Amino acid sequence: MDGWDVLEQAGELARRGEAFALATVVWRQGPSSGKQGCRAIITAQGELHGWIGGACAEPTVLREARQALVEGEPRLLLLGSSDQFGGAVPEGMTVVPISCQSEGALEVYIEPVQPSPHLVVVGRSPMAHTLVELAGSLGWRAQLADDPAAATERSFVVVATQGHADEDAVERALAARPAYVGLVGSRRRGAAVLGYLADRGVAADQLARVQVPAGLDLGHVSHREIAVAILAELVRIRAARGIPPAAAVTHAAETTEAVDPVCGMTVVVTDPVVYEGLEYSFCCAGCRAEFLRDPAAYAKKESRC
């Protein structure tokens, strides 16, 4: 997969609402297998598609990309020996020493790409249709539904069933634990719905999450203006970072990390070498071979993170 194919796949992931990080080589110093313009996608599941560099660069980029997804902030990495750059490293750049096999270096920009906001509007009223159209014009993934089953923990859910089984719709929406649940209706109607759900055993802390009436309070306005008021509230919540970044999926049992005793890199534990009862993992075959030539020379170093 070359650079342009990576961008096409990135667009497809974005359309599907999946979080990923886009890594791009912006500078290189040979010898290095990574070239300027090389790109790769790192998914939330930790899969890498594309090409960034060899055995030393790839695990570092994977690790940093997963962290960028968790934090929701881009980062610029300098992969190489810090001795090569002295005090000329720009402020804000993260230096990751890579000292095994190659004297090359890479500068990699990692950009986390979060899914566009997801809005589920439960109901079929004219206001519901207008709200979906307005959200779509902002590039949001918006859908009309009879049930909030499609909602996730990062979704906005607006219940606009206009008295038709409001209670069931709100209860199902809360079960999905979305970032926002709003009920379109008067405060009196909202109090009746929440009171009914409380009698059915829905927890008070969950009921407190329901915004009723949904949207900014504009008084008595038309259904189009109600849709604008609701969308304005959702935009305000999003701007205030009310929705956490889509975190990278981690599997602690499968991604235990260790320090390569030869070069000092942090690596994922795979097929470790056991020496005097301790396990040692390596970034590449070269470091592994170097260790096996004289284990005692490296075994005194800390092996676990």
Phi and psi in degrees as GROMACS dihedral restraints (atoms count N, CA, C in turn):
[ dihedral_restraints ]
;  ai    aj    ak    al  type     phi  dphi    fc
    3     4     5     6     1   -91.7    20    10
    4     5     6     7     1  -175.8    20    10
    6     7     8     9     1   -57.4    20    10
    7     8     9    10     1   -42.6    20    10
    9    10    11    12     1   -70.8    20    10
   10    11    12    13     1   -37.5    20    10
   12    13    14    15     1   -61.0    20    10
   13    14    15    16     1   -37.9    20    10
   15    16    17    18     1   -61.4    20    10
   16    17    18    19     1   -42.7    20    10
   18    19    20    21     1   -65.2    20    10
   19    20    21    22     1   -37.5    20    10
   21    22    23    24     1   -63.7    20    10
   22    23    24    25     1   -42.3    20    10
   24    25    26    27     1   -67.4    20    10
   25    26    27    28     1   -35.9    20    10
   27    28    29    30     1   -60.3    20    10
   28    29    30    31     1   -42.1    20    10
   30    31    32    33     1   -63.1    20    10
   31    32    33    34     1   -38.9    20    10
   33    34    35    36     1   -65.9    20    10
   34    35    36    37     1   -42.9    20    10
   36    37    38    39     1   -61.9    20    10
   37    38    39    40     1   -41.0    20    10
   39    40    41    42     1   -63.0    20    10
   40    41    42    43     1   -41.4    20    10
   42    43    44    45     1   -65.2    20    10
   43    44    45    46     1   -30.9    20    10
   45    46    47    48     1   -83.3    20    10
   46    47    48    49     1    -4.1    20    10
   48    49    50    51     1    77.1    20    10
   49    50    51    52     1    29.6    20    10
   51    52    53    54     1  -102.7    20    10
   52    53    54    55     1   138.9    20    10
   54    55    56    57     1   -79.7    20    10
   55    56    57    58     1   145.7    20    10
   57    58    59    60     1  -160.8    20    10
   58    59    60    61     1   168.6    20    10
   60    61    62    63     1  -117.4    20    10
   61    62    63    64     1   140.5    20    10
   63    64    65    66     1  -108.0    20    10
   64    65    66    67     1   119.3    20    10
   66    67    68    69     1  -107.8    20    10
   67    68    69    70     1   131.7    20    10
   69    70    71    72     1  -132.2    20    10
   70    71    72    73     1   130.7    20    10
   72    73    74    75     1   -77.1    20    10
   73    74    75    76     1   118.5    20    10
   75    76    77    78     1  -106.5    20    10
   76    77    78    79     1   -11.2    20    10
   78    79    80    81     1  -161.2    20    10
   79    80    81    82     1   148.2    20    10
   81    82    83    84     1  -143.3    20    10
   82    83    84    85     1   154.6    20    10
   84    85    86    87     1  -129.6    20    10
   85    86    87    88     1   118.8    20    10
   87    88    89    90     1   -70.6    20    10
   88    89    90    91     1   160.6    20    10
   90    91    92    93     1   -80.9    20    10
   91    92    93    94     1   132.9    20    10
   93    94    95    96     1  -154.7    20    10
   94    95    96    97     1   138.6    20    10
   96    97    98    99     1   -75.2    20    10
   97    98    99   100     1   -20.9    20    10
   99   100   101   102     1   -78.8    20    10
  100   101   102   103     1   140.6    20    10
  102   103   104   105     1  -120.1    20    10
  103   104   105   106     1   156.6    20    10
  105   106   107   108     1   -59.0    20    10
  106   107   108   109     1   132.1    20    10
  108   109   110   111     1    94.2    20    10
  109   110   111   112     1   -11.4    20    10
  111   112   113   114     1   -61.6    20    10
  112   113   114   115     1   139.8    20    10
  114   115   116   117     1  -133.8    20    10
  115   116   117   118     1   155.1    20    10
  117   118   119   120     1  -150.8    20    10
  118   119   120   121     1   150.4    20    10
  120   121   122   123     1  -103.9    20    10
  121   122   123   124     1   134.2    20    10
  123   124   125   126     1  -116.6    20    10
  124   125   126   127     1   116.9    20    10
  126   127   128   129     1   -80.0    20    10
  127   128   129   130     1   169.1    20    10
  129   130   131   132     1   -64.0    20    10
  130   131   132   133     1   -21.0    20    10
  132   133   134   135     1   -85.0    20    10
  133   134   135   136     1    -0.6    20    10
  135   136   137   138     1    86.6    20    10
  136   137   138   139     1    15.3    20    10
  138   139   140   141     1   -88.0    20    10
  139   140   141   142     1   139.6    20    10
  141   142   143   144     1  -111.2    20    10
  142   143   144   145     1   128.8    20    10
  144   145   146   147     1  -124.9    20    10
  145   146   147   148     1   120.7    20    10
  147   148   149   150     1   120.1    20    10
  148   149   150   151     1  -157.5    20    10
  150   151   152   153     1  -145.0    20    10
  151   152   153   154     1   128.1    20    10
  153   154   155   156     1  -119.3    20    10
  154   155   156   157     1   -36.0    20    10
  156   157   158   159     1   169.6    20    10
  157   158   159   160     1  -171.5    20    10
  159   160   161   162     1   -85.2    20    10
  160   161   162   163     1  -153.5    20    10
  162   163   164   165     1   -63.9    20    10
  163   164   165   166     1   -28.0    20    10
  165   166   167   168     1   -81.6    20    10
  166   167   168   169     1   -43.5    20    10
  168   169   170   171     1   -72.2    20    10
  169   170   171   172     1   -41.8    20    10
  171   172   173   174     1   -58.7    20    10
  172   173   174   175     1   -51.8    20    10
  174   175   176   177     1   -63.7    20    10
  175   176   177   178     1   -32.2    20    10
  177   178   179   180     1   -67.0    20    10
  178   179   180   181     1   -44.7    20    10
  180   181   182   183     1   -63.9    20    10
  181   182   183   184     1   -40.3    20    10
  183   184   185   186     1   -58.9    20    10
  184   185   186   187     1   -47.7    20    10
  186   187   188   189     1   -63.4    20    10
  187   188   189   190     1   -45.4    20    10
  189   190   191   192     1   -69.1    20    10
  190   191   192   193     1   -34.0    20    10
  192   193   194   195     1   -67.1    20    10
  193   194   195   196     1   -41.4    20    10
  195   196   197   198     1   -61.2    20    10
  196   197   198   199     1   -40.1    20    10
  198   199   200   201     1   -68.5    20    10
  199   200   201   202     1   -37.1    20    10
  201   202   203   204     1   -63.1    20    10
  202   203   204   205     1   -36.4    20    10
  204   205   206   207     1   -66.0    20    10
  205   206   207   208     1   -40.0    20    10
  207   208   209   210     1   -64.6    20    10
  208   209   210   211     1   -43.5    20    10
  210   211   212   213     1   -84.2    20    10
  211   212   213   214     1   -21.5    20    10
  213   214   215   216     1    74.0    20    10
  214   215   216   217     1    20.5    20    10
  216   217   218   219     1  -125.8    20    10
  217   218   219   220     1   140.2    20    10
  219   220   221   222     1   -72.7    20    10
  220   221   222   223     1   163.8    20    10
  222   223   224   225     1  -151.0    20    10
  223   224   225   226     1   151.6    20    10
  225   226   227   228     1  -114.0    20    10
  226   227   228   229     1   121.6    20    10
  228   229   230   231     1  -106.6    20    10
  229   230   231   232     1   142.7    20    10
  231   232   233   234     1  -115.4    20    10
  232   233   234   235     1   110.0    20    10
  234   235   236   237     1  -101.6    20    10
  235   236   237   238     1   113.6    20    10
  237   238   239   240     1   163.5    20    10
  238   239   240   241     1  -174.5    20    10
  240   241   242   243     1   -78.0    20    10
  241   242   243   244     1   129.3    20    10
  243   244   245   246     1   -62.7    20    10
  244   245   246   247     1   -22.8    20    10
  246   247   248   249     1   -65.2    20    10
  247   248   249   250     1   -22.6    20    10
  249   250   251   252     1   -71.2    20    10
  250   251   252   253     1   -21.0    20    10
  252   253   254   255     1  -116.3    20    10
  253   254   255   256     1   -12.6    20    10
  255   256   257   258     1    54.2    20    10
  256   257   258   259     1  -133.3    20    10
  258   259   260   261     1   -94.6    20    10
  259   260   261   262     1    14.0    20    10
  261   262   263   264     1   -90.2    20    10
  262   263   264   265     1     6.6    20    10
  264   265   266   267     1   -72.1    20    10
  265   266   267   268     1   123.9    20    10
  267   268   269   270     1   -62.2    20    10
  268   269   270   271     1   149.4    20    10
  270   271   272   273     1   -63.2    20    10
  271   272   273   274     1   138.9    20    10
  273   274   275   276     1    91.8    20    10
  274   275   276   277     1    -8.7    20    10
  276   277   278   279     1   -89.3    20    10
  277   278   279   280     1   138.3    20    10
  279   280   281   282     1   -94.6    20    10
  280   281   282   283     1   121.9    20    10
  282   283   284   285     1   -96.7    20    10
  283   284   285   286     1   124.1    20    10
  285   286   287   288     1  -118.0    20    10
  286   287   288   289     1   105.8    20    10
  288   289   290   291     1   -62.3    20    10
  289   290   291   292     1   132.7    20    10
  291   292   293   294     1  -129.4    20    10
  292   293   294   295     1   109.0    20    10
  294   295   296   297     1  -115.4    20    10
  295   296   297   298     1     1.7    20    10
  297   298   299   300     1   -95.7    20    10
  298   299   300   301     1   138.2    20    10
  300   301   302   303     1    68.8    20    10
  301   302   303   304     1   -49.2    20    10
  303   304   305   306     1  -118.3    20    10
  304   305   306   307     1   148.1    20    10
  306   307   308   309     1   -97.8    20    10
  307   308   309   310     1     9.9    20    10
  309   310   311   312     1   -73.7    20    10
  310   311   312   313     1   171.9    20    10
  312   313   314   315     1  -148.5    20    10
  313   314   315   316     1   154.0    20    10
  315   316   317   318     1  -135.0    20    10
  316   317   318   319     1   147.1    20    10
  318   319   320   321     1  -114.3    20    10
  319   320   321   322     1   121.8    20    10
  321   322   323   324     1  -125.3    20    10
  322   323   324   325     1   127.3    20    10
  324   325   326   327     1   -97.7    20    10
  325   326   327   328     1   125.1    20    10
  327   328   329   330     1  -114.0    20    10
  328   329   330   331     1   121.6    20    10
  330   331   332   333     1  -119.7    20    10
  331   332   333   334     1   113.8    20    10
  333   334   335   336     1   -73.2    20    10
  334   335   336   337     1   134.8    20    10
  336   337   338   339     1  -115.5    20    10
  337   338   339   340     1   110.7    20    10
  339   340   341   342     1   -90.1    20    10
  340   341   342   343     1   148.7    20    10
  342   343   344   345     1   -61.3    20    10
  343   344   345   346     1   150.2    20    10
  345   346   347   348     1   -64.1    20    10
  346   347   348   349     1   154.0    20    10
  348   349   350   351     1   -55.9    20    10
  349   350   351   352     1   144.1    20    10
  351   352   353   354     1  -113.2    20    10
  352   353   354   355     1   122.1    20    10
  354   355   356   357     1  -117.7    20    10
  355   356   357   358     1   126.6    20    10
  357   358   359   360     1  -114.4    20    10
  358   359   360   361     1   117.4    20    10
  360   361   362   363     1  -107.0    20    10
  361   362   363   364     1   115.7    20    10
  363   364   365   366     1   -93.5    20    10
  364   365   366   367     1   114.7    20    10
  366   367   368   369     1   136.7    20    10
  367   368   369   370     1   168.4    20    10
  369   370   371   372     1  -131.6    20    10
  370   371   372   373     1    22.8    20    10
  372   373   374   375     1   -74.3    20    10
  373   374   375   376     1   164.3    20    10
  375   376   377   378     1   -56.7    20    10
  376   377   378   379     1   -37.5    20    10
  378   379   380   381     1   -62.9    20    10
  379   380   381   382     1   -40.2    20    10
  381   382   383   384     1   -62.2    20    10
  382   383   384   385     1   -43.7    20    10
  384   385   386   387     1   -63.0    20    10
  385   386   387   388     1   -42.3    20    10
  387   388   389   390     1   -63.8    20    10
  388   389   390   391     1   -41.9    20    10
  390   391   392   393     1   -61.7    20    10
  391   392   393   394     1   -43.0    20    10
  393   394   395   396     1   -64.2    20    10
  394   395   396   397     1   -41.8    20    10
  396   397   398   399     1   -63.6    20    10
  397   398   399   400     1   -43.2    20    10
  399   400   401   402     1   -65.1    20    10
  400   401   402   403     1   -43.4    20    10
  402   403   404   405     1   -64.0    20    10
  403   404   405   406     1   -38.6    20    10
  405   406   407   408     1   -63.0    20    10
  406   407   408   409     1   -33.5    20    10
  408   409   410   411     1   -68.2    20    10
  409   410   411   412     1   -19.0    20    10
  411   412   413   414     1   -90.2    20    10
  412   413   414   415     1     0.8    20    10
  414   415   416   417     1    87.3    20    10
  415   416   417   418     1     9.8    20    10
  417   418   419   420     1   -77.8    20    10
  418   419   420   421     1   154.1    20    10
  420   421   422   423     1   -87.9    20    10
  421   422   423   424     1   102.8    20    10
  423   424   425   426     1  -120.8    20    10
  424   425   426   427     1   140.5    20    10
  426   427   428   429     1  -146.4    20    10
  427   428   429   430     1   145.3    20    10
  429   430   431   432     1   -85.8    20    10
  430   431   432   433     1   142.0    20    10
  432   433   434   435     1  -149.7    20    10
  433   434   435   436     1   154.8    20    10
  435   436   437   438     1   -91.3    20    10
  436   437   438   439     1   -10.1    20    10
  438   439   440   441     1  -149.9    20    10
  439   440   441   442     1   140.0    20    10
  441   442   443   444     1   -81.7    20    10
  442   443   444   445     1    26.1    20    10
  444   445   446   447     1   -62.6    20    10
  445   446   447   448     1   -24.8    20    10
  447   448   449   450     1   -79.1    20    10
  448   449   450   451     1    -6.1    20    10
  450   451   452   453     1   -73.9    20    10
  451   452   453   454     1   149.1    20    10
  453   454   455   456     1  -123.5    20    10
  454   455   456   457     1  -175.8    20    10
  456   457   458   459     1   -68.9    20    10
  457   458   459   460     1    -9.7    20    10
  459   460   461   462     1  -107.3    20    10
  460   461   462   463     1     6.3    20    10
  462   463   464   465     1   -88.8    20    10
  463   464   465   466     1   156.8    20    10
  465   466   467   468     1   -99.0    20    10
  466   467   468   469     1   132.7    20    10
  468   469   470   471     1  -122.8    20    10
  469   470   471   472     1   125.9    20    10
  471   472   473   474     1  -117.9    20    10
  472   473   474   475     1   118.7    20    10
  474   475   476   477     1   -92.3    20    10
  475   476   477   478     1   113.8    20    10
  477   478   479   480     1  -129.6    20    10
  478   479   480   481     1    52.3    20    10
  480   481   482   483     1   -86.3    20    10
  481   482   483   484     1    -2.8    20    10
  483   484   485   486     1    54.7    20    10
  484   485   486   487     1    44.4    20    10
  486   487   488   489     1    88.7    20    10
  487   488   489   490     1    -3.8    20    10
  489   490   491   492     1   -92.2    20    10
  490   491   492   493     1    94.1    20    10
  492   493   494   495     1    58.2    20    10
  493   494   495   496     1    43.0    20    10
  495   496   497   498     1   -56.0    20    10
  496   497   498   499     1   -42.2    20    10
  498   499   500   501     1   -59.8    20    10
  499   500   501   502     1   -45.9    20    10
  501   502   503   504     1   -65.4    20    10
  502   503   504   505     1   -40.3    20    10
  504   505   506   507     1   -65.1    20    10
  505   506   507   508     1   -42.6    20    10
  507   508   509   510     1   -66.2    20    10
  508   509   510   511     1   -42.0    20    10
  510   511   512   513     1   -63.0    20    10
  511   512   513   514     1   -42.4    20    10
  513   514   515   516     1   -68.1    20    10
  514   515   516   517     1   -35.8    20    10
  516   517   518   519     1   -64.7    20    10
  517   518   519   520     1   -43.4    20    10
  519   520   521   522     1   -64.0    20    10
  520   521   522   523     1   -33.6    20    10
  522   523   524   525     1   -63.3    20    10
  523   524   525   526     1   -28.3    20    10
  525   526   527   528     1   -78.8    20    10
  526   527   528   529     1   -10.0    20    10
  528   529   530   531     1    50.5    20    10
  529   530   531   532     1    52.7    20    10
  531   532   533   534     1   -74.3    20    10
  532   533   534   535     1   173.0    20    10
  534   535   536   537     1   -69.8    20    10
  535   536   537   538     1   -24.0    20    10
  537   538   539   540     1  -151.2    20    10
  538   539   540   541     1   139.1    20    10
  540   541   542   543     1  -131.5    20    10
  541   542   543   544     1   121.1    20    10
  543   544   545   546     1  -124.1    20    10
  544   545   546   547     1   144.3    20    10
  546   547   548   549     1  -116.5    20    10
  547   548   549   550     1   124.0    20    10
  549   550   551   552     1   -82.5    20    10
  550   551   552   553     1   119.3    20    10
  552   553   554   555     1   161.5    20    10
  553   554   555   556     1   174.7    20    10
  555   556   557   558     1   -74.4    20    10
  556   557   558   559     1   164.9    20    10
  558   559   560   561     1   -63.2    20    10
  559   560   561   562     1   -35.6    20    10
  561   562   563   564     1   -65.0    20    10
  562   563   564   565     1   -44.2    20    10
  564   565   566   567     1   -64.6    20    10
  565   566   567   568     1   -40.3    20    10
  567   568   569   570     1   -62.3    20    10
  568   569   570   571     1   -42.0    20    10
  570   571   572   573     1   -62.6    20    10
  571   572   573   574     1   -37.8    20    10
  573   574   575   576     1   -67.8    20    10
  574   575   576   577     1   -41.7    20    10
  576   577   578   579     1   -64.6    20    10
  577   578   579   580     1   -46.9    20    10
  579   580   581   582     1   -67.7    20    10
  580   581   582   583     1   -35.9    20    10
  582   583   584   585     1   -64.8    20    10
  583   584   585   586     1   -40.0    20    10
  585   586   587   588     1   -62.7    20    10
  586   587   588   589     1   -43.7    20    10
  588   589   590   591     1   -67.2    20    10
  589   590   591   592     1   -34.9    20    10
  591   592   593   594     1   -63.2    20    10
  592   593   594   595     1   -40.2    20    10
  594   595   596   597     1   -65.9    20    10
  595   596   597   598     1   -26.1    20    10
  597   598   599   600     1   -84.3    20    10
  598   599   600   601     1    -1.1    20    10
  600   601   602   603     1    98.0    20    10
  601   602   603   604     1     8.4    20    10
  603   604   605   606     1   -68.7    20    10
  604   605   606   607     1   132.7    20    10
  606   607   608   609     1   -62.0    20    10
  607   608   609   610     1   145.3    20    10
  609   610   611   612     1   -62.9    20    10
  610   611   612   613     1   -37.0    20    10
  612   613   614   615     1   -67.5    20    10
  613   614   615   616     1   -28.8    20    10
  615   616   617   618     1   -74.8    20    10
  616   617   618   619     1   -42.4    20    10
  618   619   620   621     1   -62.9    20    10
  619   620   621   622     1   -32.2    20    10
  621   622   623   624     1   -66.4    20    10
  622   623   624   625     1   -16.5    20    10
  624   625   626   627     1   -80.0    20    10
  625   626   627   628     1   -14.1    20    10
  627   628   629   630     1   -79.0    20    10
  628   629   630   631     1   122.1    20    10
  630   631   632   633     1   -88.7    20    10
  631   632   633   634     1   117.9    20    10
  633   634   635   636     1  -143.8    20    10
  634   635   636   637     1   125.2    20    10
  636   637   638   639     1   -73.5    20    10
  637   638   639   640     1   149.3    20    10
  639   640   641   642     1   -67.5    20    10
  640   641   642   643     1   142.9    20    10
  642   643   644   645     1    94.4    20    10
  643   644   645   646     1   170.3    20    10
  645   646   647   648     1   -68.3    20    10
  646   647   648   649     1   145.1    20    10
  648   649   650   651     1   -80.0    20    10
  649   650   651   652     1   103.5    20    10
  651   652   653   654     1  -108.9    20    10
  652   653   654   655     1     7.2    20    10
  654   655   656   657     1    79.8    20    10
  655   656   657   658     1  -152.7    20    10
  657   658   659   660     1   -83.2    20    10
  658   659   660   661     1   107.8    20    10
  660   661   662   663     1  -133.8    20    10
  661   662   663   664     1   174.8    20    10
  663   664   665   666     1   -76.2    20    10
  664   665   666   667     1   169.6    20    10
  666   667   668   669     1   -65.6    20    10
  667   668   669   670     1   -31.5    20    10
  669   670   671   672     1   -66.1    20    10
  670   671   672   673     1   -41.3    20    10
  672   673   674   675     1   -69.6    20    10
  673   674   675   676     1   -32.4    20    10
  675   676   677   678     1   -62.5    20    10
  676   677   678   679     1   -42.8    20    10
  678   679   680   681     1   -60.6    20    10
  679   680   681   682     1   -42.5    20    10
  681   682   683   684     1   -62.3    20    10
  682   683   684   685     1   -42.3    20    10
  684   685   686   687     1   -63.5    20    10
  685   686   687   688     1   -39.8    20    10
  687   688   689   690     1   -68.0    20    10
  688   689   690   691     1   -46.5    20    10
  690   691   692   693     1   -63.9    20    10
  691   692   693   694     1   -36.6    20    10
  693   694   695   696     1   -61.8    20    10
  694   695   696   697     1   -40.1    20    10
  696   697   698   699     1   -64.6    20    10
  697   698   699   700     1   -41.9    20    10
  699   700   701   702     1   -66.2    20    10
  700   701   702   703     1   -39.4    20    10
  702   703   704   705     1   -63.4    20    10
  703   704   705   706     1   -40.7    20    10
  705   706   707   708     1   -63.2    20    10
  706   707   708   709     1   -42.0    20    10
  708   709   710   711     1   -63.4    20    10
  709   710   711   712     1   -44.1    20    10
  711   712   713   714     1   -64.1    20    10
  712   713   714   715     1   -42.7    20    10
  714   715   716   717     1   -63.3    20    10
  715   716   717   718     1   -29.8    20    10
  717   718   719   720     1   -84.9    20    10
  718   719   720   721     1    13.0    20    10
  720   721   722   723     1    57.9    20    10
  721   722   723   724     1    41.0    20    10
  723   724   725   726     1   -72.8    20    10
  724   725   726   727     1   -12.1    20    10
  726   727   728   729     1  -111.5    20    10
  727   728   729   730     1   121.3    20    10
  729   730   731   732     1   -68.8    20    10
  730   731   732   733     1   153.8    20    10
  732   733   734   735     1   -58.4    20    10
  733   734   735   736     1   150.7    20    10
  735   736   737   738     1   -68.3    20    10
  736   737   738   739     1   111.0    20    10
  738   739   740   741     1   -73.3    20    10
  739   740   741   742     1   149.0    20    10
  741   742   743   744     1   -66.8    20    10
  742   743   744   745     1   141.7    20    10
  744   745   746   747     1   -73.9    20    10
  745   746   747   748     1   129.0    20    10
  747   748   749   750     1  -121.6    20    10
  748   749   750   751     1   144.4    20    10
  750   751   752   753     1  -126.7    20    10
  751   752   753   754     1    92.5    20    10
  753   754   755   756     1   -54.5    20    10
  754   755   756   757     1   -39.6    20    10
  756   757   758   759     1   -69.7    20    10
  757   758   759   760     1   -20.7    20    10
  759   760   761   762     1  -103.3    20    10
  760   761   762   763     1   -10.7    20    10
  762   763   764   765     1  -126.3    20    10
  763   764   765   766     1    39.1    20    10
  765   766   767   768     1   -62.9    20    10
  766   767   768   769     1   135.1    20    10
  768   769   770   771     1  -108.8    20    10
  769   770   771   772     1   154.8    20    10
  771   772   773   774     1  -146.4    20    10
  772   773   774   775     1   167.6    20    10
  774   775   776   777     1  -100.1    20    10
  775   776   777   778     1   126.9    20    10
  777   778   779   780     1   -62.1    20    10
  778   779   780   781     1   118.8    20    10
  780   781   782   783     1   -69.0    20    10
  781   782   783   784     1   -15.0    20    10
  783   784   785   786     1   -87.6    20    10
  784   785   786   787     1   -52.0    20    10
  786   787   788   789     1  -105.8    20    10
  787   788   789   790     1   -13.8    20    10
  789   790   791   792     1    87.7    20    10
  790   791   792   793     1     4.5    20    10
  792   793   794   795     1   -74.2    20    10
  793   794   795   796     1   150.5    20    10
  795   796   797   798     1   -85.0    20    10
  796   797   798   799     1   125.4    20    10
  798   799   800   801     1  -131.6    20    10
  799   800   801   802     1   159.6    20    10
  801   802   803   804     1   -78.6    20    10
  802   803   804   805     1   135.3    20    10
  804   805   806   807     1   -69.8    20    10
  805   806   807   808     1   115.2    20    10
  807   808   809   810     1  -143.0    20    10
  808   809   810   811     1   129.8    20    10
  810   811   812   813     1    46.8    20    10
  811   812   813   814     1    59.5    20    10
  813   814   815   816     1   -70.5    20    10
  814   815   816   817     1   156.4    20    10
  816   817   818   819     1   -94.0    20    10
  817   818   819   820     1   130.8    20    10
  819   820   821   822     1   -98.0    20    10
  820   821   822   823     1   125.1    20    10
  822   823   824   825     1  -138.2    20    10
  823   824   825   826     1   121.3    20    10
  825   826   827   828     1    51.1    20    10
  826   827   828   829     1    43.6    20    10
  828   829   830   831     1    82.2    20    10
  829   830   831   832     1    -1.7    20    10
  831   832   833   834     1  -113.3    20    10
  832   833   834   835     1   150.3    20    10
  834   835   836   837     1   -98.4    20    10
  835   836   837   838     1   140.9    20    10
  837   838   839   840     1  -131.0    20    10
  838   839   840   841     1   132.3    20    10
  840   841   842   843     1  -117.7    20    10
  841   842   843   844     1   159.1    20    10
  843   844   845   846     1  -136.4    20    10
  844   845   846   847     1   154.0    20    10
  846   847   848   849     1   -79.5    20    10
  847   848   849   850     1   -24.4    20    10
  849   850   851   852     1  -158.8    20    10
  850   851   852   853     1   171.9    20    10
  852   853   854   855     1   -65.2    20    10
  853   854   855   856     1   -32.0    20    10
  855   856   857   858     1   -63.0    20    10
  856   857   858   859     1   -45.0    20    10
  858   859   860   861     1   -67.2    20    10
  859   860   861   862     1   -36.8    20    10
  861   862   863   864     1   -62.5    20    10
  862   863   864   865     1   -45.1    20    10
  864   865   866   867     1   -64.7    20    10
  865   866   867   868     1   -39.3    20    10
  867   868   869   870     1   -62.1    20    10
  868   869   870   871     1   -41.5    20    10
  870   871   872   873     1   -63.4    20    10
  871   872   873   874     1   -44.8    20    10
  873   874   875   876     1   -66.3    20    10
  874   875   876   877     1   -25.0    20    10
  876   877   878   879     1   -67.4    20    10
  877   878   879   880     1   -32.8    20    10
  879   880   881   882     1  -153.9    20    10
  880   881   882   883     1    73.1    20    10
  882   883   884   885     1   -56.1    20    10
  883   884   885   886     1   -37.5    20    10
  885   886   887   888     1   -61.8    20    10
  886   887   888   889     1   -26.8    20    10
  888   889   890   891     1   -71.5    20    10
  889   890   891   892     1   -21.8    20    10
  891   892   893   894     1  -115.4    20    10
  892   893   894   895     1   -17.2    20    10
  894   895   896   897     1   -66.6    20    10
  895   896   897   898     1   -19.4    20    10
  897   898   899   900     1   -76.3    20    10
  898   899   900   901     1   -14.7    20    10
  900   901   902   903     1   -77.7    20    10
  901   902   903   904     1   154.5    20    10
  903   904   905   906     1   -65.0    20    10
  904   905   906   907     1   129.3    20    10
  906   907   908   909     1  -103.9    20    10
  907   908   909   910     1   -26.4    20    10
  909   910   911   912     1  -100.8    20    10
  910   911   912   913     1   146.7    20    10
